[in-house]
């Protein structure tokens, strides 16, 4: 079973903001004409545009989540409009509402936990077949045995749990609870913005349903904002895929290119390369190589002096210091180099890995784990008046990096005036002494 990961609170910022805004708007006695018209058409617009956006990014799961929410909105909207205009519900209103209260969390939880496969067309057909079968079966039973289905739905099975504030049918609450727990476990195992959004949207739908016939606009407002939450989460993940490196968590090459276009007239760029990474990767394996890259990235992320770390490609990273000069940046680069060198990386023999936690605790600190030292070479260049483009500064930093490699690695070389020259390592300074 995969190890549970810590939640990332920034994944919940947008869902929580939209949920809070929706609850506030839904509790208003009335909405002005503009917002009433907006929320009347927004669910349909979000289904069409948001669904097209999800399909374009091959997000079949989120597409069907939008469809499920919209179907519930569509089925209840007619009932709510009639009740609002006449003050009396339609004959089938109770049965429709209770069926939606039960099927919404069931289908939403199913699609939310249904992982996407490689064959998107077949995956979409399978989901569509399930949705079609459930809806046709529910519609047929409701038409054939309306009174029996309504009596079964509204039956009080747990009298001790009956309360005035539990306004949905009793069967709906365990279904919501199971779906919420499933989505919570999914998020803890893989913290992603879309998993956080799925969890918060289901919570918002649970809060929406009891207010459908009570609060004016609750159905339109909450359905719109919950669908918008899903679309935003897909856009957030698309941004991360394009601008953030998945392995190290650092901004990627595209994010670096965007940042270079917004630099001013004074800045410093440093290129960082992991020493002997290819030989290290070939000797210990790609998994350990990935650990090395994550280690280096974690130390580069802590760079001071106003610097920002980026994954440039392969085992190479870039550090950008906007508005700084070379003299200011060199001490911070040396601190980063030392932090990488002094951080021990333990390599354990996988064939001797204990099978349970107790054996693992007993073996901690034994000789089965070998410690290796990772080092980096750094080349740095400052933007001068003769260089107009950031790409030219990167080339100069690359040349300085080659000089650092030729000088024995694990050191910093700066391109520029002779007085700045080379920054020697602590080992070189000690040897001279």
N, C-alpha and C positions, 0 to 999 in steps of 0.2 A: 504493500500500500504506500503511495507517495507520502512523503513527510509533509505535515501541515505547515504552511507558510504564514508569516505575520501579515496582517491586513495593512494595506496602504491607505491612509485616511484621505489622501488626495483623490482616490477613486470615487469617494462618496460626496465630494464637494458639489458637483453639478446635480446629481440625483437628489441630494438633500435640499438644495436650493429650489429646484423645481417642485419637489414634493411639498415643501413648506409654502411656496407661492401658490400652488394649487389648492392647498387646504384653506389658505387665507381667502383666496378668490371665491372658492366654493361656498364659504360661509357668509358671503355678503348677501344681504337681503335681496338685492337686485344689481344687475350689471347694466352699464350704459349701453346705448345702441351699438356703438362701435365694437365693444368687447363681445356683446351678444352675437353680432353678425360674424365676428372673427372666430369664436369658438364653435359656431354652427358649421362652418366649412373646414376648420382646421383638421379635424380627424380624417376627413376624406383626402385633403391635401397631403397630410403626413403619410397616409397609406400609399398614395400614388408616388409622391416624390421620395419619401423615406424608403418605401419598398424597392423602388428603382435603384436607389443608392445602395441598399443592402445587396441587391442582386448583382450590381456592378462589382462589388467587393466580395462576391461569392459567400455572402452571409445568409445561408438558407434558414438557419435557426432563428435569427432576428426577424427575418421576413415573415415567418409563420407566427412569431410572437405578436407582431403588428397586426396580422390578419385576425388572430384570436381576439385581441382587444377591440378591433374594429367591429367584428361580428357581434360581440356583446353590446357595444355602443349602438350598432344599427338595430338590434332587436329591442333594446330598451328605449331607444329614442322615441319611437312611435308611441309606446305606452306612456312615457313621461309627458309628451306633448299633449296627448289626449287628456290625461289627468290634470295637467296644468290649465287647460282651456275649459274643461267642463266640471272639474272638481270630482269626477267619478272615474274610477279605473275601468278599462275594457274588461270584458268577461275573462279573457285569457291572460290578463296582466299578472295575476298572482303566479300562475303556472310558469309563465315565461320568465318572470323575475327569479323564482326559486331554481329553475333549471339553469339559468345563467349563473346564479350564485354557486351552484355545484360544479358545473362544467368548466367555468372559467379557471378556477385554480387547478383543476385536474389537467386540462389541456395545456395551460400555461406551464405548469410544473413539468409535464411530460416533454414539451418542446424545449424548455429551458435546460433540462438535464440530458436531452438527446444530443449527443455529440455529432458534429458534422463529419462526414466521411469524404473520401477522396472523390468518389463519383457523385458530383453535386446533382446531376440530373436525376439519377436513381434515388438519391437521398430526398430530393424534393418530391418525387412521385410517391415515395413511401410515406412521407409526412402528409401529403395531400390525401392519400388513401385513408390514413387514420382519421384525419379531420372529416372527410366525407362520410366514413362509416359511422363515426360518433354522431354527427349532426343528423344524418338520415335516420339512424336508430332512435335518437331522442325525439325527432319530429314525428316519426311514425307512432311511437308509443304515446306521445302526448295527444295526437289526434285520435288514436284508437281507445285509449284508456285515460282520459284527462282527469277524471275524479280520483281514480285509483292512484295515479302517479302523484297527484297533488297531495293526497292523504299520506302517501308513503314519504314524500319529501318533508311534510310539515309535522310528522309524528315526533313527539317528544320522547326520545329514547333514554335520556339521562335527566330525570327531574331535578336531581340535586344541582345540576349545572345550569338550570334554566334561570335567566336573569333578564331584567328589563333592558340592560345595556347591551345584551347579546341579541341584536335585532335580526340577524340572519337565521336561516334554518340551522338546526343543530348539526346536520350532516356536513354543512359547508365548512365549519371550523376545523375539524380534524383534517380535511382535505387541504385547506389553506396551511395548516400547521405542518403537515408532511412536506408540502411543496416548499414552504419557507425553510425548513430544516435542510432539505435536499439542496436548495440553492445556496444556503449558507455554507454547507460543507464543500460544495463545489468552489465557492469563492475562496475559502480558506486553503484548499488544496492548490488552487491556481488563481492567485489574486490578479484579476484583470478588470479594466474599467467596465467591460460589457457584463461580467459576472456580478459586479457590484450594482450595476444598473438594473439587471434582472431581479435581483433581490429587493431593491427599493421600489421598483415598479409594482411587484406583487403586493408589497406592503401597502402601497398607495391604492391599489385596487380593492384591497380588503377594507381600507378606510372609506373608499368611495361608495361601495355598494349600499350600506345602510342609509346613506344620505340621498339616494337617487330620487325618491319621491318626496323627500322632505325639503332639501335645499335646492333653490332655483339655480340651475346651471351647474350643479355638482357633476352630473354625468358628462356634459360637454367639456367642462374645464379640466377635470381630472383625466378623462380619456385622452384629451389633446396633449396635456403635459406629460403623461406617462408614455405615450407614444413618442413624444419629442425626446424624452429621456433615453429611450432605446436608440433613436437615431443619433443623438449626440455621442453616446458611448461608442457606437460603431465609428463615427468620425474621429473620436479621440484615439481609438486603437489604430485607425488608418494613419493618423498623424504620427503615432509612435512607431509604427512599422516603417514609415518613410524617413523619420528624422531621429530615431533612437536605436542604438545598437542593442539587439536582444541579449547577446551574451554578456556584455559588460554593464549594460544599463546606462552607458554614456551617450551623449548626443553623437549621431553618426556623421558620415561624410557630407550628406546633403545639408544637415543642420550647420555644419562648419561652413559650407559654401554660402549659405544664407547669411551667416554672421559676418563673413569676410566682406560682404557687400555693404555692411552698415558700419564698418570701422572708420574712425576718423583719420587724422593726419599723423597721429603718433600712436604706435602700438608695437608690441613685440610678439613674435611667433617662435615657439620652440617645438621641434620635432623630437619625439621620444621613441626609441626602438629597444625592444627586449633583446638582450645579448644572447647570441647562440641559440635562438629560439628553435630553429629548424632541427638542429642536432638534439636539443632537449626534447622536442616533440617526437622525434623519431625514436629516441631511447625509451622514454617513459610512456608514450602513447598520447592520443589526442585528448583524452579526458583530462589528463594531468596538464596538457598544454592549455586547455580551456581554463583550468584552475589558475595557471600562471597569469593568463590575460586578465582574469577577474581580480587577482591579487594586485597587479600593476594598476588596473583601472581604479580600484578602491583607494590606492595611495595617491594617484594623480587627482582624484576627485577632491582631495583635501588640500590641494595647492593653495597657498596664500597669495597675497599681493594683488588681488583682483583678477587672478587667472581663471580660465575655464578650460576644462579638459574635454577632448573629443576623440572618438575612435576614428582614426584616419584610414585604416585598412590593414588586414593581416595582423602582424605584431607591432604595428606602428601607430602612435598616438600623436596628437597635436595639442599644444597648450597655447592659448591666446590671451594676451594681456593688453586690453584696450586702454589707451591713454597713459601707458607706462613707458619708461625708457629701460635700456639694457641694465644699467647699474642697479636699478630698483628690483629687477626680476631675478638676477643671478642668485642672490641668497635664497630665494624661495625655490628656485630650481634645484639648488644644491640640497635643500632640506628634503625635497621630494626624492632625489636620487638616494640619499642616505636612508630614508624611510623604506624604500623598496629593498635596498641592500640588507638592512637590519631585520627585515621581516622574515622569519623562518617559515619555510613551506615543508610540511611533513608529508612524506610519501609512505603509504602503508601497503603492505603486500596483500593484495585482494584475496589470494588463495588461502591466507591465514586469518581472514576476517572472521571474528566470532559470530556465532549464529544467534546469540541472544544478548540483551543489554548487560546482564550480570557479568558474562565473560568479557564483554567489551570494557567494563569498568575495571576489571582485574588486570587487563593487559595494557591499560593506558600507561604511557611512559616507558614501555619496554623497548628493547632493541629492534623490535619488528618494524618500527617506523624510522625511516631514514630522513634526515633533514637536509634540504638543499637550499642554496642561496640563489636568489634571482637578482640580477642586476640589469640596469638600463644604461644606454648611452643617449646623450642629449646634445642636439645641435640647436643653437638659438641665433636669431637674427632680429635686428631692429629696423623698422621702416625708416629709410633715409629720404632726403629730398629728391635723390636721383631715381627712386623707385616709385612708380605711380600705382602699380597694381599689387594686391596682396599675394598673387601667385608668384611674383618675383621675390618677395620676402620669403615665401615658403621654399623656393629653390635655393636661396642663400642658406636658409636653416638646414636644408638637406645636405648641402655641401659641408656645412659645419658638422653635421651628424656623421658624414663619412670620415671627416678628420678625427672625430671622437672614436670611431671604430678603429681607424688606423693607429691611433695612439694607445691602444690596448684595451678599449672598452671601459665601461663603468666610470665614465667621466663626462664632463661637459666641455664643449668647444663652442665659442662664440664667433660669429662672423662680424667683422667690423674693424675698428681701429686697433692698432697694435697695443695701445694701453689697456684695451679690454682683453685682447688676445684669448688665451685659453684659461679656463677655470680648472685648476688641478684638483684631483681627488685628495681625500684625507691621507690615503696611503702614500701618494707622491710627496706630500708635504712632510710626512713623518720620515720618509727615506732621506730627504734632503737634510733634515735635522740630524 
